[in-house]
């Protein structure tokens, strides 16, 4: 019954199949069908259909150049705003921001630049504008560092950045709190730099993310220790870590580590920023 109903949803996804439609398709009363569907799928019909539409929207965001508004209308939303609100509740980002960040980390197999340092990938929105290499002269608590440097003569825009990153399975860290940390030194950074960590599930949904943007590194700084701390949900599939540079300048990363930490260490998850807001609206009559 469940498999038949899921197949029906896929075939009629953009027709907004109703509970009555699915119950009729499977031959059960809608009340019995609703109970069974939620028991085995974990969501009610409307929640499941919305999640499938969102998954299709993600594919369109990542692998086409369709406008966000067109994707919203195609997947059954009445407006750009309604789609953005619904998307943000699931993925924690606006559709445009999700497209921008996720496209960066889709592997570009066969690109020699991605494999200069064992275990790491060199990528970004514009990796051709940056250089990435080991530095055996500038380091701390180690015998070398890695450096990202903007190439001379390049013109940079707001979304340009290069990153050195790696990806690994989340299986050994499920249900744990983890910290990616390292010592960073910077020189003449006109944009910003920082460590970053992202946790994905099997469908490429972002479960946790921090790129230090609210506390980013700018200008010229001596060696300092920085960290990203995230919880790894049970449904996590992959962990991504790295260092990025946006704009002109140079950054060095040395003596980095990845470890489990206790719950007494606060998370730095940017997706959890909503928790910092007050629970109720304040000062609505402007009296304070």
C-alpha positions as CSV (number, residue, x, y, z in Angstrom):
1,X,0.0,0.0,0.0
2,X,2.8,2.4,0.9
3,X,4.9,1.7,-2.1
4,X,1.9,2.1,-4.4
5,X,1.0,5.4,-2.8
6,X,4.5,6.7,-3.1
7,X,4.6,5.8,-6.7
8,X,1.3,7.6,-7.2
9,X,2.7,10.7,-5.6
10,X,5.7,10.7,-7.9
11,X,3.6,10.4,-11.0
12,X,1.2,13.2,-9.9
13,X,3.5,15.3,-7.8
14,X,2.6,18.6,-9.4
15,X,-1.1,17.9,-9.4
16,X,-1.1,18.1,-5.6
17,X,-2.6,14.7,-4.9
18,X,-4.9,14.7,-1.9
19,X,-5.5,12.2,1.0
20,X,-8.8,11.2,-0.8
21,X,-6.9,10.6,-4.0
22,X,-4.3,8.3,-2.4
23,X,-6.9,6.5,-0.3
24,X,-8.9,5.8,-3.4
25,X,-5.8,4.6,-5.3
26,X,-4.9,2.1,-2.5
27,X,-8.4,1.0,-1.8
28,X,-8.4,1.9,1.9
29,X,-10.5,4.4,3.9
30,X,-8.7,7.7,4.2
31,X,-8.5,7.5,8.0
32,X,-6.8,4.0,7.9
33,X,-4.6,5.1,5.1
34,X,-3.5,8.2,6.9
35,X,-2.6,6.3,10.0
36,X,-0.6,3.7,8.1
37,X,1.2,6.3,5.9
38,X,2.3,8.3,8.9
39,X,3.4,5.2,10.7
40,X,5.6,3.9,8.0
41,X,6.7,7.1,6.3
42,X,7.0,9.3,9.4
43,X,5.2,12.2,7.8
44,X,1.6,12.9,6.9
45,X,0.6,13.2,3.2
46,X,0.9,17.0,2.9
47,X,4.3,17.0,4.7
48,X,5.6,14.2,2.4
49,X,4.4,15.9,-0.8
50,X,6.0,19.2,0.3
51,X,9.3,17.5,1.1
52,X,9.3,15.8,-2.3
53,X,8.6,19.1,-4.1
54,X,11.4,20.7,-2.1
55,X,13.7,17.9,-3.2
56,X,12.8,18.5,-6.9
57,X,13.3,22.2,-6.3
58,X,16.8,21.5,-5.0
59,X,17.6,19.6,-8.1
60,X,16.5,22.5,-10.2
61,X,18.5,24.9,-8.1
62,X,21.7,22.9,-8.4
63,X,21.5,21.6,-11.9
64,X,19.7,24.3,-13.9
65,X,19.8,28.0,-14.3
66,X,16.0,28.5,-13.9
67,X,15.1,31.6,-11.9
68,X,14.0,31.0,-8.3
69,X,10.6,32.4,-9.1
70,X,10.1,30.0,-12.0
71,X,11.2,27.1,-9.7
72,X,8.7,28.2,-7.1
73,X,5.8,28.3,-9.5
74,X,6.8,25.0,-11.1
75,X,6.8,23.3,-7.7
76,X,3.4,24.6,-6.8
77,X,4.1,27.7,-4.7
78,X,2.0,30.9,-5.3
79,X,4.9,33.3,-4.9
80,X,8.7,33.7,-4.5
81,X,8.1,34.7,-0.9
82,X,6.0,31.6,0.0
83,X,8.6,29.4,-1.6
84,X,11.5,31.1,0.3
85,X,9.7,30.8,3.6
86,X,9.0,27.1,3.1
87,X,12.5,26.4,1.8
88,X,14.1,28.2,4.7
89,X,12.2,26.1,7.3
90,X,13.6,22.9,5.8
91,X,17.1,23.9,4.7
92,X,17.9,26.9,6.9
93,X,18.9,29.1,3.9
94,X,17.1,31.0,1.2
95,X,17.0,29.2,-2.2
96,X,19.5,31.6,-3.7
97,X,22.0,31.2,-0.9
98,X,21.5,27.4,-1.0
99,X,22.2,27.4,-4.7
100,X,25.3,29.5,-4.3
101,X,26.8,27.5,-1.4
102,X,26.0,24.0,-2.6
103,X,27.2,24.5,-6.2
104,X,30.6,25.3,-4.8
105,X,31.0,21.9,-3.3
106,X,29.8,19.7,-6.1
107,X,32.9,17.7,-7.0
108,X,34.6,18.5,-10.3
109,X,36.2,15.2,-11.0
110,X,39.1,15.3,-13.3
111,X,40.2,18.8,-12.4
112,X,43.9,18.4,-11.5
113,X,43.8,21.5,-9.2
114,X,41.5,19.7,-6.8
115,X,44.0,17.1,-5.8
116,X,47.2,19.0,-5.1
117,X,47.2,18.2,-1.4
118,X,46.4,14.6,-0.4
119,X,43.0,14.2,1.1
120,X,41.9,17.8,0.3
121,X,40.1,19.4,-2.6
122,X,40.8,22.9,-3.9
123,X,37.6,24.5,-5.2
124,X,35.4,27.5,-4.8
125,X,33.2,29.8,-6.9
126,X,36.3,31.1,-8.7
127,X,39.3,28.8,-7.8
128,X,41.2,30.0,-10.9
129,X,41.6,33.4,-9.1
130,X,43.4,31.8,-6.2
131,X,46.5,29.7,-5.5
132,X,46.7,27.0,-2.9
133,X,49.9,25.3,-1.8
134,X,51.9,24.0,1.2
135,X,54.1,26.5,3.0
136,X,57.1,25.1,4.9
137,X,58.4,28.5,6.0
138,X,55.3,29.9,7.7
139,X,53.6,27.6,10.3
140,X,52.9,27.1,14.0
141,X,53.0,24.0,16.2
142,X,53.7,21.9,13.0
143,X,56.3,21.6,10.2
144,X,54.2,23.3,7.5
145,X,51.0,25.1,6.8
146,X,48.7,25.4,3.8
147,X,48.1,28.8,2.3
148,X,45.4,30.3,0.1
149,X,46.4,33.4,-1.9
150,X,44.6,35.7,-4.3
151,X,46.4,35.8,-7.6
152,X,47.8,39.2,-8.7
153,X,45.9,41.2,-11.3
154,X,42.5,39.5,-10.6
155,X,39.3,41.4,-10.3
156,X,37.1,40.1,-7.4
157,X,33.4,40.3,-6.9
158,X,31.3,39.8,-3.7
159,X,30.7,36.1,-4.3
160,X,34.3,35.1,-5.4
161,X,36.2,32.8,-3.1
162,X,38.5,29.9,-3.1
163,X,38.5,27.1,-0.5
164,X,40.5,24.1,0.5
165,X,38.2,21.4,1.8
166,X,37.7,17.7,2.4
167,X,34.7,15.4,2.9
168,X,34.3,12.3,5.0
169,X,31.6,10.0,6.3
170,X,29.6,11.0,9.3
171,X,29.0,7.5,10.6
172,X,31.6,7.6,13.4
173,X,30.2,10.8,14.8
174,X,26.5,10.4,14.7
175,X,24.8,11.9,17.7
176,X,28.0,13.6,18.8
177,X,29.2,17.2,19.0
178,X,32.3,17.8,17.0
179,X,34.9,20.6,16.6
180,X,37.0,21.5,13.6
181,X,39.7,23.9,14.7
182,X,43.1,25.3,13.6
183,X,45.5,28.1,13.8
184,X,45.0,30.8,11.2
185,X,47.2,33.8,10.1
186,X,46.2,36.4,7.6
187,X,47.7,39.1,5.5
188,X,46.0,42.1,3.7
189,X,42.6,40.4,3.4
190,X,40.2,42.8,1.8
191,X,37.2,40.4,1.8
192,X,37.1,37.8,4.6
193,X,38.4,34.4,5.6
194,X,37.5,31.7,8.0
195,X,37.3,28.0,8.8
196,X,34.0,26.3,7.8
197,X,32.2,23.0,8.5
198,X,29.0,21.7,7.0
199,X,27.0,18.5,7.7
200,X,24.8,16.9,5.0
201,X,22.4,14.1,4.8
202,X,22.1,11.6,1.9
203,X,19.9,14.0,-0.1
204,X,22.5,16.8,0.2
205,X,20.2,18.6,2.7
206,X,22.3,20.9,5.0
207,X,21.8,19.7,8.6
208,X,24.4,22.1,10.1
209,X,26.6,24.8,8.8
210,X,29.2,27.4,10.1
211,X,31.6,29.4,7.9
212,X,32.6,32.0,10.6
213,X,31.2,34.8,8.5
214,X,29.7,36.6,11.5
215,X,33.2,36.4,13.2
216,X,35.3,36.3,10.1
217,X,39.0,37.1,9.7
218,X,39.9,40.4,7.9
219,X,43.0,42.4,7.3
220,X,46.4,41.3,8.7
221,X,46.4,39.1,11.8
222,X,49.0,37.0,13.6
223,X,48.4,33.3,14.4
224,X,45.1,32.8,16.3
225,X,43.1,29.7,17.1
226,X,39.6,29.4,15.6
227,X,37.0,26.7,15.7
228,X,33.6,25.6,14.2
229,X,31.5,23.4,16.5
230,X,28.4,21.5,15.3
231,X,26.1,18.7,16.4
232,X,26.0,15.7,14.1
233,X,22.4,14.4,13.8
234,X,21.6,10.7,13.5
235,X,20.5,11.2,9.9
236,X,23.8,12.8,8.8
237,X,25.8,11.2,6.0
238,X,28.8,13.4,5.3
239,X,30.9,16.0,7.0
240,X,32.7,18.8,5.1
241,X,35.5,20.9,6.5
242,X,37.8,23.6,5.1
243,X,39.2,27.1,5.0
244,X,38.1,29.8,2.6
245,X,39.4,33.1,1.3
246,X,37.2,35.7,-0.3
247,X,38.7,38.7,-2.1
248,X,42.3,39.8,-2.1
249,X,44.9,38.8,0.4
250,X,46.5,35.6,1.8
251,X,45.6,33.2,4.6
252,X,47.5,30.4,6.3
253,X,46.1,27.3,8.1
254,X,48.3,25.2,10.4
255,X,47.9,22.5,13.1
256,X,44.2,21.8,12.4
257,X,42.3,19.1,14.2
258,X,38.9,17.4,14.2
259,X,37.5,15.9,17.4
260,X,34.5,15.1,19.5
261,X,33.7,17.6,22.3
262,X,31.4,17.7,25.2
263,X,28.0,19.3,25.3
264,X,29.4,22.0,27.5
265,X,31.1,23.4,24.4
266,X,28.6,25.7,22.6
267,X,27.8,25.1,19.0
268,X,28.6,27.8,16.4
269,X,25.9,26.6,13.9
270,X,24.6,29.5,11.8
271,X,21.5,27.6,11.0
272,X,20.5,27.7,14.7
273,X,20.7,31.5,14.7
274,X,16.9,31.7,15.0
275,X,17.3,30.4,18.6
276,X,18.9,33.7,19.5
277,X,15.8,35.7,18.7
278,X,13.3,36.5,21.5
279,X,10.3,34.2,21.8
280,X,7.7,37.0,21.5
281,X,7.6,40.3,19.6
282,X,8.8,43.3,21.7
283,X,8.0,47.0,22.1
284,X,5.2,47.0,19.6
285,X,4.0,50.4,20.7
286,X,7.5,51.9,20.8
287,X,7.1,53.0,24.4
288,X,10.6,51.8,25.4
